[in-house]
Amino acid sequence: MNANVLFKPGDTVEASGVYTVMHDKYHLQNHDVTCVFGKPFPPCRGCGQRVRFRAKCLAQHIAYHDSFK
């Protein structure tokens, strides 16, 4: 996955991991969150659909790893 790709609310998380959240400049500073494969990126309660997500550190979710199924 290209680290420069930005995801928006409603997009599906393609890979579990840590994502940097970029809010509307008047709402909050950037911060990191954990997002899980297959779930949708959510809108922000403050800046709604203007929030964006960028992959920072990706990892396979344990539920989808062959050793732990």
DRENLUMVO-816384 format. One line per 5 residues: number of its first residue (from 0); their letters; for each residue x, y negated, z negated of N, C-alpha, C. Coordinates in pm, whole numbers, plus 32768, in hexadecimal, padded with zeros to 4 digits. Layout:
NUM) a) X:Y:Z:X:Y:Z:X:Y:Z  ... .
***
This chain:
0) mnanv) 8055:8075:8000:8000:8000:8000:805A:7F84:8000  8037:7F24:8051:8081:7EA7:805B:8066:7E53:7FDE  80D0:7E29:7F99:80C1:7DDC:7F1D:808B:7D50:7F34  8088:7D22:7FB1:8056:7C9C:7FCD:7FC1:7C99:7FEC  7F82:7D0D:7FEF:7EF3:7D14:800C:7EA4:7CE2:7F93 .
5) lfkpg) 7E44:7C8A:7FAD:7DEB:7C5A:7F43:7D65:7CA0:7F4F  7D31:7CCA:7EDD:7CAD:7D09:7ED8:7C4B:7CA8:7E98  7BCE:7CB3:7EBF:7B66:7C5C:7E8A:7AFB:7CB0:7E46  7AA5:7C71:7DF7:7A39:7CBB:7DB6:79E7:7D09:7E1D  79C9:7D85:7DF9:797D:7DDE:7E52:79D5:7E3C:7EA1 .
10) dtvea) 7A56:7E17:7EB7:7AB3:7E74:7EF9:7AC9:7EEB:7E9D  7AE4:7F5E:7ED6:7AFE:7FD7:7E87:7B92:7FE0:7E67  7BB2:8001:7DEB:7C3D:8014:7DC0:7C74:808D:7E09  7CDD:8079:7E59:7D18:80E4:7EAB:7D7E:8136:7E5E  7DB8:80FC:7DF4:7E1C:8142:7DA3:7E15:810D:7D15 .
15) sgvyt) 7E12:8167:7CB3:7E12:813C:7C28:7E94:80F7:7C07  7E8F:809B:7BA8:7F08:8059:7B7D:7EED:7FD1:7B40  7F58:7F85:7B30:7F51:7EFF:7AF9:7F45:7E9C:7B6D  7EE6:7E42:7B62:7ECD:7DDC:7BC6:7ED6:7D52:7B85  7F0E:7CF3:7BCD:7F0E:7C69:7BA0:7E8B:7C29:7BCE .
20) vmhdk) 7E47:7BE9:7B70:7DC8:7BA6:7B8D:7DE4:7B12:7BA1  7DB3:7ADC:7C10:7DC4:7A4F:7C30:7D3B:7A0D:7C32  7D21:79BC:7BCB:7CA1:7979:7BBC:7CA0:78F3:7C06  7C2A:78BA:7C10:7C1C:7830:7C3F:7C7A:77DA:7BEC  7CBF:777E:7C2A:7D26:7730:7BE3:7CF0:76E2:7B6C .
25) yhlqn) 7C6D:76CC:7B66:7C32:7682:7AF6:7BFE:76DD:7A88  7C09:7761:7A9B:7BD0:77BE:7A39:7C39:77F6:79DB  7C8F:784E:7A0B:7CF3:7890:79B6:7D77:789D:7A01  7DE3:78AE:79B6:7E64:78CD:79F2:7E64:795F:7A1E  7EC2:7981:7A76:7ED1:7A0D:7AA1:7EEE:7A66:7A28 .
30) hdvtc) 7EBD:7AE1:7A30:7ED9:7B44:79C7:7ECE:7BCE:7A06  7EFC:7C33:79C0:7EFB:7CBC:79F3:7E8C:7D0F:79B3  7E57:7D6C:7A04:7DEF:7DC9:79D5:7E0C:7E52:7A11  7DD0:7EB9:79D9:7DD7:7F40:7A10:7D57:7F59:7A60  7D66:7F88:7ADC:7CF4:7FA9:7B31:7CFD:803D:7B57 .
35) vfgkp) 7C8A:807D:7B61:7C84:810E:7B77:7C54:812F:7C04  7C98:818D:7C44:7C78:81BD:7CCA:7BE3:81D9:7CD8  7BAB:81AA:7D46:7B20:81C8:7D67:7AB9:8167:7D2D  7AE2:8119:7CCC:7A86:80B7:7C8F:7A8B:8034:7CE0  7A21:7FE6:7CDC:7A25:7F64:7D21:7A6D:7EFC:7CCC .
40) fppcr) 7AB3:7EA0:7D10:7AE9:7E2C:7CCA:7A72:7DD5:7CA1  7A6C:7DA9:7C24:79F6:7D5D:7BF6:7A04:7CC7:7C0F  7993:7C82:7C12:7999:7BF0:7C13:79C0:7BBF:7B87  79EC:7B45:7B7E:7A0E:7B08:7AFE:7992:7AC3:7AC6  7981:7AC8:7A43:790F:7A84:7A05:791B:79ED:7A0E .
45) gcgqr) 7996:79BB:7A22:79AA:792A:7A28:79B3:78F3:7AB5  79FF:7936:7B0C:7A13:7901:7B94:79D6:795A:7C00  798A:79BE:7BD5:793A:7A0E:7C31:7988:7A53:7C9F  795F:7A3D:7D1B:7998:7A7F:7D90:7A1E:7A44:7DBB  7A49:79D7:7D7C:7AC7:7996:7DA5:7B42:79DB:7D6A .
50) vrfra) 7B30:7A38:7D0C:7BA1:7A7F:7CD0:7BDD:7ADF:7D37  7C62:7AF3:7D2E:7CA9:7B50:7D88:7D05:7BA8:7D35  7D28:7C1D:7D6C:7D7B:7C80:7D29:7DEE:7CA8:7D84  7E67:7CB4:7D4C:7EDC:7CDF:7D98:7F20:7D50:7D4B  7F40:7DBD:7D90:7F82:7E30:7D51:800B:7E07:7D1B .
55) kclaq) 8028:7E32:7CA2:80A9:7E14:7C62:80FA:7E93:7C4B  80BA:7EF8:7C0E:80FE:7F77:7BF1:8096:7FE6:7BFD  80A2:8035:7C66:803D:809C:7C82:8068:8124:7C4A  8005:8175:7C27:801E:81FB:7BF5:7FA5:8252:7C13  7FBD:82D1:7C24:7F4D:832C:7C3D:7F02:8343:7BBA .
60) hiayh) 7E7F:833A:7BBF:7E2C:8353:7B48:7E3A:83E7:7B24  7E47:8403:7AA4:7E5D:848D:7A77:7DED:84EB:7AA1  7D74:84BA:7AAB:7D03:850E:7AD2:7D0F:8541:7B61  7D63:8501:7BB3:7D73:852A:7C3E:7DF9:856D:7C58  7E49:8584:7BEE:7ECB:85C6:7BFD:7EB6:865D:7BF5 .
65) dsfk) 7EF0:86A8:7C53:7EDD:8739:7C5B:7F02:8783:7BDA  7F63:8752:7B8F:7F8E:8797:7B15:7F2A:878A:7AA4  7ECB:872D:7AB0:7E6F:8713:7A40:7DDC:8726:7A65  7DC0:8760:7AD8:7D36:8777:7AFF:7CFB:87EC:7AB4 .
***
